[in-house]
């Protein structure tokens, strides 16, 4: 299974919008309105749910239930998704997220390969991806923390948002803590194979003679690309899951997402 499970919460889009198209603008207005009172906000959202045919009857849904179902799906997906990335070859064998040499270092890479040093270059690329895989292990709890802090308004904003609304939410909430968590892990991982030392030695020398400078901060490059890889996968899978609903895995999800 791919990282699509992290956006399992988007399963209800078709279900919701089969009756919600004509009402989406008014619901967005309710979400944007600042009431300063969570109880009042919840009440207004429940009223909007009823207007969409999703509330008001026995066994029907409340805005809180929808938000809780959304959080549950996100949490399960975050754990499964990051497990996939932190596995052996989670980055290295995935062309979409594989970390390569920085663009400004490509000329150096070509020269090294030309002189029979391709295996050393490959080892450097492998070490960068192994470092990203190590760092990805710390992503799940950070995602889960952001998900737990999600408000009802956040949940409906995601449901009414574009194809990557959930990814955008997680990017806003987690980029800083992910960077802080990834950087030291990546530094340690690269240090195990002396990758940082060799990188600094080679490119510090190269920079003396070249107008196109290469960033000698290898951990910074790997951290940046690791985060980009995670969010790229999230965005791709989120767009896909909106079109192709996956199985609901709990009673709450079945109730919220209407599979029964």
N, C-alpha and C positions, 0 to 999 in steps of 0.2 A: 504494500500500500504506500502511496506517495504522501507528500505533505498535505494532501487535500483534506485529511482528517482534521487539521487545525481550523478549517473553516466549515466544518460540518454544520455549524449554526445557520448557514445560509440556505440550507435545504428548504425552509418554508417559503422562499421567495415566490415561487409559482403559486403555492397554496394561498398565500396572503394576497397577492395581487390579482388573482382571479376575480376577487370582489372589491379590491382596494384601489384600483386605478383612478376612479373618479374622486376618491377621497384623500389621495396621498398628499396633495398640497395643504389641505386643512390639517392633516396630521403633522406635517412638517412644521406648520405654524405653531401647533401646540408644543412641539418639542423645543422650538427656538424661544418660545415665550419664557421669560425669567419670572417665576412666581416667588421664589425664595421659600417655598413651602413644599417639601417632598410629598406630603400627604395630598395636597391640592393637585400637584403635578400628576401623581399616580391616579387620582380620581379622573382627571381630564383625559389621561391616556386610556383609562378603562372605558370612558364614554366613547372615545374614538374607536376603540376595539369593538364596542357594541354596534357602532354605525357601520363597521366593516363585516358584521355578521359573525364576529368571533367572541362575543361576550354577552352576558345578560341572561343566559339560559342555564339550566342545570347541566353540569358537565362541561360548560363552555370555559373559555380561557380568560384570565386577567392579564393585564400588562405585566404584573410582577411575575406570573408564571412564564410568560414568553421570555422575559429577561433572564429568569433563572434557567430556563431550558437553553437559552443562548449561551450563558456562562458555562453550563455543564458541557455542552458540545465543544466549546472553545478550549476548555481545560483539558478534556480528554485528547482533543486533537493536538494541542500544544505538546503534550507529553509524548504521544506517538510520533509526531512529526520530528521533534528534536532527537528522539531516539534513532530515527532513520539517518539524520545528518551526522550524528556523533559516532555512528558505527564505522567499522573499517571500510574505507573507500567511499564513505558518505559524500565527501566532496570530490575526492580524486577521480572516482569513476563516473561522476555526473558531469557531463560536458557543459550543462547550463550554469553550474556553480563552481566548477573547477578553477582553482586559483593559478594563474599563469604569471609570467614575468611582467613587471610594469611596462607599459608601452615605451617609455623612454629607455628601457633596458633591452629592448628587442634587438637592437643592432649588436650589442655586446653578446647576446645569446647566439645570434647568427654566426658571429665571428668564432665563438667558442666551439660551436658545432662544426664549423668548417675545418677547424684544426683538430678534430677528433676528440673533443671534450664533451660530446653530447651526453654521455652517461653522467657526468658531473652536473650538468644542467638539469637533467631529469631527476637526479637525486635532490637537487635544490627545490624543484617544483614539488616533488613528493613530500619533502619536509614541510613546506608551507601548507600543503593540504592536510597533512597529519596534525599540524598545529591547529588548524581550523576545526578539525574533527574533535580534538581534545577540548577546545573552547566551547563547542556546541553543547557539551554536557551541562554547562551552567545556564543554558538558555531557558529550559523548561520552567524552573521556579520563578524566573523573572517574568515570563509570559503569564504564568498562573497568577502572580501577584497583581499584574495589571488587569487581568480578567476579573479578579475578585473585586477590584475597585470600580468596575464598570457600573454606571448608573442606568436606570431605566431609559433615560433620554439617550444615552450612548447606544443602548441596544437597538432602539427604534431608528436611531440615526444610521446604524449599520444596515438594518433591514431595508431602509429606504434609500440607501446610498448606492453608489456605482459598483462596478464589478470588483473593485478592490477596496471597498470601504472598510472592511475588517482589517486588512493589511495596513491601511493608512492609520487606523486607530492604534494598532499595536506598534507601528513605527513611531508614532508620536509619543506613546507612553513608555517605550522600552529602549530607544536608541542609546540614551545616556547610560542607564544601568548596564545594558549589554556591553557597551564599549568598556566600561570600567571593569566588568567581570572578565571579558575576553582578553584584554591586553596582557595582564600578568600571566595568564595561562599560556598564551601564545609565546610570550617571551621565554618562559620556562621550557616549553616544548621545542622551540627553535634552538635554545641553548644546549639541549641534550645532544644535538648533532653538530654543534658549533656553527650552525648556519648563519647566525647573526654576525659572528666574528669574521667568517669568510666573506660574507656580503659586504661588510664595512670595509674590509681590506681591499677587495676588488674594486668596488665602486668609488671609494675615496680616491684611489689612484686614477681611475677612469675620469672622474670629475675634474681632475687637474688639467686634462688635455682636451676636454670636450665642452662645447658650448651648450649641449643638451644634457643638463645635469640629471643624475639619477638620485632619487631619494635614498639616502643611506639608512633610513629608519625602517628596517624590514618588518619589525613587529607592527608598526603603524599601517604598513601596506597590507599585511595579512589580515589584521583586524578589520580594516575597512572592507576588504573583499569578502571576508567571512560574513559580515553583517549584510552586505549587498546580496550575497548568495542566499542567505536565509529569507530576506524579504522578497527577492525575485521569485523564489519557489512559492512563497505564500501567495503572492499576487497571481501567479499562473494557476495555481490550484484553486484559489478562491473563485476566479473567473470560471473555471471548469465546473466546480461544484454547484455553482448557481444554475448551470444548464443541466447537469446530470446528478440528481439527488442520490445520496448514498443511504444505506440502511440506518434506521434509527435503533439505537442500542440500549435504551432504557425506557421505563414506563413514562417518565416525565417527557422525554423527547418524543415518544409516540403520541402523547397527549398534546404537546405543544405543536408538533409538526403534522398532526392529523393523519397518521398512517393507519389508524383504526377507523 
